[in-house]
Amino acid sequence: MKFKFWMALSLFFVVLTVKAQKNQEPNPFDFGKMWTFENPPKEWFVKAYNFKPEDKWWDDVRKSSLRFATWCSASFISPDGLIMTNHHCSRDVVVDLQREGENFDKQGFYATTMADERKAEGLFVEQLIQVADISAEVQKMTAGAEKGKEAEAAAKALKDIQEKYSKMAGWEGLRLQTVTFYSGGKYSLYGYKRFSDIRLVWIPELDLGFFGGDPDNFTYPRYNLDCTFWRAYDENGLPLNTSEHYFKFNKDGAVEGESVFVVGNPGRTERYRTVAQLEYDRDFRYPMLYKFLKNRNDLMVGEYNQIKNDPAKEFEAQALLNEIANVANSMKAFGGILGGLRDTSLFGRKVAMENHIRSKSPGVTSWDDMRTAYKPMLPHAWATTHLGPSPYRGKVFNMMHQLYQYETLVKNKGSEEDKAKLLKTIMETVPTIDNEKEKTLFRTLLTEIQQDIYPGDMTLKKVLDGKNVDDYTDKLFKKTRFKDAEKAEKCLTKDDNILKDDDMMMEAARIFVPRYQEAVAAVSGSGNYRKSLEANIANQAFKVYGTSLPPDATFTLRISDGVIKAYDYNGTTAPVNTTYFGLYDRYYSFKKTFPWALPARWQNPPMELLMSPMNCVSTNDIIGGNSGSPLINAKKEIVGLIFDGNIESLPGNFIFDETNNRTVSVHSSGIYAALKYIFKADRIVSELDGKK
């Protein structure tokens, strides 16, 4: 029955997709607008916006933008090294900067003088100083490479090129990174300058930085002060002189219809995946991932509700709340991608584009070869998703992996040192597993496996041995010796005991772990072959469209163009910007409760604050990693700060659709008003005004 269901479901999508694609025309912008600086879309900017920036404009914009550590984007916004990024990019870092009695989540932080700015050890930002298209050099050095050794030849070429550039004028002392685009169609070399003395200047309270919490996440209209200011200092401990390259702060923002640009480091997109790959994503990958995250989110929310009002568990509740936010964010993102994959109109556009490129690629069979390569992976999808060790699958399941690994070491006469380390890890876990939380996590995992296991796979039946999930879980937790330290140690410290052990946990480990290893081997076994097909396919797209198609995101600097534009949603129209009036409306509408609560200093706001724009939307193309990116106008002025996309933007992982896809930013007026009217941050206001 389950197999018939999957076949019927797939056939249903095929029928709808075929109908949808009849009305679709290939649109190059389906691949997005994340342009690289080595191939800037100069002609497109003229055509779309009647805007023809000089080379100096591109250079200033690139050098005014930053990569914030290894996870976000940022920008210089004053001549004295002032840096702007998101609150959510900073909140984990600032915890270590708190002093006794301080809680930045509740109180926020503002350094009233420059001497009060606090250094974050280990934090850094990187500025992209040099960019070079090295495609021709790589292709020349790899021409004639022996078949099967192309990757090896390319790796050597890139190493040699890096060494050459590191000695060239303007490249000395920079951190060099080679970036592959179009699966090998183009190569670029980037040179970064790193600044490692980064100090906190201002961060608002969590209630403002994450106002609306998960319910408002990926939505618009929105009311969020997701902003933080840092400052870079030089090697002499003085504020970094950034007078040559920084974005001036425009406190009025941009108007509807105005062209705006996002400059940041989008993390990862998959817009060059084939239809066969996207079908796998739609039918297996994302449904299973979404289910996994939703189930864990529900469990954590239940746990949080039990402890949130206990003063003795304040920090535990806060840590759990942060974890919930991370899981819920991923859950919503994957759910949005899955919704897009199930949208026959969007999927039909991917089919139409693939057919168009194939029609221009006579004799190329890579698309059919990719479909053939994916077929053997289907029976293993559930195992690669559900059988890997993870903190979110509970300690019992992780212990099964450890027990199997320990038994393998014993069988293969592994080193005593390795055995001792693993034994220590297991014994530390033993006293922590016998509780309802762990039982619930394990039961949840078994239920997910039962729901997603491939038709005909006997793995779970072997484990359950005729029992249902609930009965099996109850018996395992009641009977296993691995919840008792004395019994566990006796079993594990004598080799004969572990090899002969028939404990339920050990027996399950001998079934689940090899099945997981089998699945990983089956999927990874064709990995290099599939990558070669991806390279062929991306190269065909590149041959058809050239650099008029931006490459997939790689967490490297890009510029994305768009306009400030409203859109229709939920039977009405979303305005181009919200105001602080809306923030207070939600505060009172939700009876002042989290995640719509407001701190004391935000009570009784002045009318000037209430009237200020707070968030705004534009048609720019962004993805994770763009958080903290500046939103600028054609004059290179800050008009906003990127922090999110709307719910309609989530399919942007595989296709860009600017009809209702919107980038959500903190409006520059909203940032300025908060600093001026709430935090009384006069020295920073003056710095933004250019009066310092």
N, C-alpha and C positions, 0 to 999 in steps of 0.2 A: 504493500500500500504506500509506504513512504517513497519508494522509488517511483511509483506511478505519479505521486504528488509532485515530485521534483520535475519529472518529465512534462507534466501538464503545465506546471508553472512556467517552465522555460519556454514551452511552445506558446503560451499565452503572451509572454513578453516579445517573442519573435514576431507574432502576428501584429501586435500593436506597434512594434518598432518599424516593421515594413510599411505599415500604413502611414506612420508619422514621417518616415524618411522621404516619402513621395512628395511631401510639401517642403522639404528642406533643400537649401542650397548650401554648398560648402562656403564657409565663412572663415577666412584666415584668422580673424580675431577670436575664434573659438579657442585658439592656442594662447590667447591673452595678450596683455600689453606690458609685460615685465621686460623692458628693454635694457640691454647691457650698454655700458658707457663706451665700449670699444666699437659698438655698432649703433650709435644713437639714431633715432627715427626722425632725422632732420626734415625730410620731405613730407612725412606724415604730419609733423607739427605745423608746417606751413599750410598744408591742405586742410587740416582739421581746425586749426585755431588762428590761421594767418599770423603765425608766430615763428620767427626765424632767429633763434638765439645764436650769438657769436660763440666761438670756441671758448672764450673766457667764461661765458655763462656756464657751460658744461663743466669746466675745470673748477669753478667756484662751488658749484652745486655738489660735485663729487667730494671735494675736500672739506666741505662744511658738514658732511654727513659722516656718521660713525657706525661701527659695529659695537654694540654694547655687550662686553664679555663674549660668551659663546651662545647666547640665546635670544638677543633682542637687537633692536636698532636704536639710534639716538642721533643727536645733532648738536653742534656748537651754536649757541644763540646769543652770544655777546663777544666782544673783543677780548674779554678776560677769562676765557675758558669755561664759561657757564654752559652746562650740558642739560638737555631736556630729553627725558624718556618717560616710559609709563610707570605708574605705581606698581602694577603687577609684574613689571620687570625687575623691580627693586625690593619688593617687600621681604623676600627671603634673605637678601643681603643685609638690610638695615637692622635685622634682629641683633646681630653682634655689636652694633654701635650703641645700643641702649645701655644706659647707666642705671645704677640702683634706683629703684622707684619710678623708672620711666617705662612707658608702654606706648610705642609709636602707633600701634594699631588703634589705641584708644585716644591718644593725645596728639598724634602727629608730631612733626618736628620742624622748627625753623631756626636756623642759625642767625641770630640777630647781628652778629659781626662776622667778618671773614675768619677771625681767630676761632670762632665757634664751629666752623665747618669740620666735620668729622671724617677722617680717612677710613676707607673700607679696605682692609688688607686683602690682597689677592684679586681685587676688582681691577679691570682694565677696560679701556676702549681702544679701538683701532681705526685709523684714518687711512683710506685708500689713496696713496700718493702716486703710484705708477700703475699704468695699465698697458699691456701690449698684446696684440693679436699675434700669436706664434703659430698659427695653423700651417702656414706655408713652410716654416722651418721644420715642424714635426713631420709633415707629409714628405718633405725632401729627404729627411733622415731615415724615414721608415719605408721609403719606396724600395720595392724588391725584397721585402722581408719574407723569410721562409714561411710557407703556409703553416698555420697553427702556432706561429711564434710572433704574430703581429702585436699582441698585447705586450709581450716582453720587449719587443723593439721600441714600441711607443714609450714604455716606462723608462728605458735607457735614454731615449731622445729627450724626454722631459727633464730627466736628471741633468743631462749635459747642458741643456738650455738654461736651466736654473743657475747652474754653476757659472755659465758665461755672463748672464745678466747680473748676478750678484757682484761682479767686478766692474760693471759699467757705471758711468757717471749718472748720479741721480737715483741709483738703485742700491747703493752701499748702505748696509745697516738695516735694510728693510726686511720684514718677514715675507718670504716669497711663497706664493701658493699658485699651483697650476690648476686650472679649472677646465673640465671637459664639457663641451656643449654638443647638443644634437648627437649624443652617443658616439662621439668621436668625429663628427663632421667639422667641428671647429675646436680650437684650443686657445686659451688665454692665460697670460701670466699676470698675477697681481702682486704688487708690493705694498705692504702695510707698515705704517709707523704706529708703534704701540705706546700708550700713555698709561702708566701704572699707579700714579698718585691721584686717586679719584676720591673726592670728599663730598659728603652729603650736605646739601644746602637747605632743601625743603622737601617734605613729604606730608601730604594730608593724611587724615585719619582713614582707617580701613573702611569705615562707614561711607566715606566719600569716594575713596579710590576703588571700591567694589560695590557701590550703591546698586541695589537691586539683585545682587548676588547671581546665583544660577538662573532664577526665573527670568531675569532681564538679559542674561548673557545671549549674544548673537541675536539681539532684537533691536528694533528702532520703532518709534521714538525712544530715546535713551537719555539718562541723566547721570553722568558719571564723570568724576574729576580724577580720571586715571592718569595722573601726572606726577612726576618727581623731577627735582632739579639737583644736579650734581655739579662739581667743578673739577676741572683737570688742573693739576699743578706741575710745574717743570722740575728738573733735577735739582734746582736750588731751593725748592720749597716755595716758590712764588707762583701766583696764578698764571697759567699758561697764556702766552700772548697769541691770540687767535684772530688778531685784527685783519689779517689778510683773507681769511676764509671763515665766515660765519653767516648765519641767516639773521637778518634783522627781524625784530618781533613786531608784527602788525596787529595791534590790539583791536582793530575793527574787523578783522577776518575778511572773508570773501563773500561776494554777493551771488545770488542765484544766476546760473548760466556762465559764471566766470570759470576760465580754465585753471586747473590746479594740478599739482604734480606731487607724487609720493616718491620719496627717495629713501630706500631702505634695503634690507637684506631678507627677501622672502625665502622661507626655509626649503620647502619641497612641494612640487606639483607633479602630477602624473598625466599630463595632457597628451603625451605621445603614446600612451598605452593603446594597444589594438582592441578591436571589438571583442575578440576572444578573451583577452585579459580582463576587460571591463565586465564581461559576462561572469567570469570567475569572481570578480570583486562583488558583483551584485548578488550572486546566488550563494556564495560561500563566505568569502572573506569578511565583508562588512556586516552581514547579519549576525555572524558569530561573535565578532568583536563588540558590536553594539549590545548584544545580549549579555556578554560577559561584564561590560562596564555598567549597564543598567542594574543588573543584579547586585553588584558590589556597592553601587551608589545607594540603592534602597537599603541594604544592610547597614551601611555606615550612617545614613540619615536616622535610621531607627536607633542605633547606638548613641548618636549625638543627642537625640531627644531625651534619652534616659539620663544623660549626665549634664546637660546644658545649664540646669538651674542649681547645680551643686557647687557651692563656692570652693570646696576643696579640690574640685576637678576643673578649675577654670582654665589652666594652661593645657590640660589634656583635651578639653573640649575645643579650645582654639586650634590646637594642632590638628585635631580630627576635622574641624571645619575647613582648614586649608586643604587637607587631603581630599575632602568631599568636593571642594571647588575644582581641584585638578581633574578628578575623575569625571565629574559632571561636565566639565568643559570638553574633555575628549569624547564623552558619550554623545553630547549634542553635536559635536563636529562630525563624528562617524555617522550619526543618525541623519544629518543633513546631506552628507555625501551619498548615503544609501538612498535617501529620498530622490536625489538627483539622478542616480543610476536607474531608479524605477520610473522616472519621468520619461515617457516614450518620446516626447518632443526633443528633449535634450539628448537622449540616447540615439534618436534618429539622426540628429546632426552629426554625431560621431560616426555613424554608419555611412552617412553621405560623404563626409570628408575622407574616410578611408577608401570608399569606392572611387572617389575623384582622384586621389593620389595613386591608387592601383591602376586606374585607367591611363595614367601618365607613366607607368612603370612596367612596360611589356616584358614578360619573361621573368619577372621577380616573383618568387613564390613564398617569400618570408612570412606573409600574413597567414597563409594556409599552414606553413610549417609551424608557426606559433600555436595555432589552434591544435595541431596534432601533438605538440609538446605539452600542452596543458591537460590533455585528456588523462594521462596516467597520474596526474596530481590530484584529481578530484577525490578519489577514495581516501586521500591522506589529509584533506583540508581540516576535518574535525580534529584530527590528532595533533597537527602542528599548532592549532589554535588552543586546544583545551588541555593538552597533556604536558606542556612545558612547565617547569618550576616557576612560581611567582608568589610574592608575598600576598597577593590578592586571592590566591587559591588556598591559602591556609597553611598552617605549619604541618599538619598531618601529611598532606600531599607532598610538600617539600621534603619531609622526612623520608617519605618513600623513595624519592630520588637519591637522597643521601644514603639510605640503607642499601639500595641497589649498587650504588657506587662503592660502598664499603665492602659489600660481598664480592664485587668484581676485583677489588684490590686484593682481597684474601685469596680468591681463586687464582689470580695471576701473580701471586707472591709479590705484590707491590711493596714499595719502601715503607719501612716502619714509621718514618717521619710523616708520610702522607696519611697513613692509617691513624696515627695519633692525632693529627690535626682534625681529621674528619670525625673521629670518635669524640673529640672535645666538643665539636659543633653539635653533634647529635645529642650528647648528654646534656648540653645546655638547653636544648629544646624540649627534652623529655618532660620536665615538670610543668611545662607551659601549655600542653595540648589538651588536657582533660577538662574542658569547659564548654559551655553552650555555644560560645562564639565560634570556636573551632569546629564543633559538630555541625553548626549551621553552614559554615563555609564549605565543609567537605560534602555535605548533603547537596548543597547548591551545585557544586562541581559535578557530582554524579548525575544530577538531573539534567544539567546542560549537555553532558556527554550523551545521555539517553535521547535527548531531543535532536541532537545534531549528528550522531554517528552515521556513517555511510551505510546504506542498505547492504545487508549480508555480512557486515563486519561483526565478528563474535567476541571482540575484546571485552566489552562490558559484561556480556553474559558469563564469560569465564570468571570474571571478578565476583559478580553477584552470586554465582553458583545457586541459582534458583530463588534467591530472595529478592524482594523489592528494595528500592533505594533506602527507604526509611528503616526497614528491618535490618538491612545490612549495616547501615551507619550505626544504629543503636548497638548492634552486636560487636562491631569492631571497637567502638569506644569502651564498651564494657569489658571485652576480653583481652585486648592487646596488652602485652607485657611492656610495650614501649612507652607507656605512660608512668611506669614505675622505675625509678632510677636504679634500684638494686637489681631487679630482674633484667633490665636493659643492659646494664654493665656486665652481668654474668653471661648474657648471650653474646655480647659483642667482643669481649676480651678473650674468648676462646674460639679459635678459628673453626674447630669442628662444630661448635654450637651454631654459628651464623650460617654455615653451609647446610646444616640439617634443619634449620629453623622453619617451623610451619605456622608461625604467627600470621594472623589475617593481614596485618599490615605488610609483612614481608612477602606474603603470597601475592598480594595486590601489586606490590612494587615489581615483582618478577614478570607481571603481565603488562602493566601500564608503561613502565620505563622503556623496555625493548620496543614496544609499539611506537612510542614517541621517537625513539632513535631511528626506527625503520622509516617513519614518515619524514623526518628531517633529511635522512639520506636520500630518499626518493625525490624530494623536492630539490635539494641542493645538487643532486647528481646531474640535473639538466640545467643548472644555473648558468654555467658559462655558455652553453649552447643558446639558451634563451637570451642572454645578454648580446650575443653575436647577432641574433635575429633582431633584437631591439635596435642595435646599431644600424643594421641594414635598412630597417623601416624608417628610422629617424633620418637617415641619410637620403632616402627617397623623398621624404617630405621636404628636406632641405634643398634637394635638387629642383623640386617643383616650385618652391616659394622663396628659397634663399634666405637672407637675413630679414626679410619682411615678416618672417615668423620669429617671435622671440623664443629662446630655448626654455626648457623647464627650469624652475627655480632651483638654486643650488646654495642658498644662504650666502650669496655674494651680492654686491651692490647692484641695484637696478633702479630705473626710473619708470614710473607708470603715470600716464596722462589720463585726465578725466575732466569732468566739470561738476560744479555744485548743482545738484539736481534732485528735485523731489521725486517721489514715485507712489504708485497706488498700492495699497495693501488693506486687507481686511474690510473691503467695502468703502474705504475712505482714502484720503491722501496723506502721506507722511510729509511734514514740512521740511524744508531744507535745514532748519535748525530748531532746536528746542531752547527753552529758557529755564532759569532757576525757578520760575513760577511752577513749572512742571515737576521739578524735584520736590518742592514742598507739597504739591498736590498729592504725589505718591506717598510722601511721608505721612500725611494726615489720612489719606484714603486707606492705607494699610495699618492705621492705628499705631503709628510710631514703632512698629515692631521690626526686628531684623528680618530680611536684609534691607529694609527701607527705613532704618532708624537713622537719626542724626545726632551728633555730639552736642554737648552743651553750648560750645562757642558758636554753633550755627543757628541757635534759637534767635528769634526776633531780628531777622535780617533786614538791612536797609533796602529801600526801594531800588536803589541803583544796582544792587546785586540781583534782585528778583527780575529786573528787566533785561539783564545781560544774557546773551546767547550762551548756551552751555555745551551742547553737542551739535554736530552737523553731519551731513551725508554728501558723498560725491560718488562719481562713477568709476573711480580708480580701481585697478586690479591689484589686490593684496592677498596674502596668505599668512599662515603662522610664520613668525620671524620678522614680519613687518611691524610688529608691536614696537612702539616707540619711534616710528618713522615720522619725520616732519612732513606736514602738508604745506606746500609753499605755492605762492602765486608766480606769475611770470617775472616779477621784479625780485625774485629770490627772497621773499619775505615769508615768515611763519604766519600762516593763517589757521593752523590747527595741528593736532597731534593724534596720529593714528592709534587706535586701541582695539578696534574690533571690526567685524563685518556684520551685516544683518543676516537673518536666517536664510534668506534667498541666496546669499553668497557662498554657502557651504559646498554646493557642487563644484565650486571653483577649483577643487582638487583635480578634476579631470576635464572641466570645460569652463570657459569664461563666457558669461551671458550678462551684458550690462543693462538688459531691459529692467530688471528689478534688483540686480546685484549692486549693493551699496557698501562703500567703505564708511565706517563710523569713526569720527574724530572728536576729540575734545576741542571745542571752538577756542581760538586764541583769546576772544573776549572773556570766555568763561574762566580761563586760567588767570588772566589779568585781574578780573573782578575778585576772585577768591583771594589772591595775594593782597590786593588793595583793601578790600572791605572786611575780610574775615581774619586773615593772619597779620594784617597791618605790617606787611613785609616791605617797608618803605625803601630799603636799600636795593632790594631786588626789583621793585617796580621802577626805581630810577635807572637801574641797569638795563632793564628792558626798554625804557624810554630813550636810552642812549645818552643819559645825563650824567652818568658816573664818570 
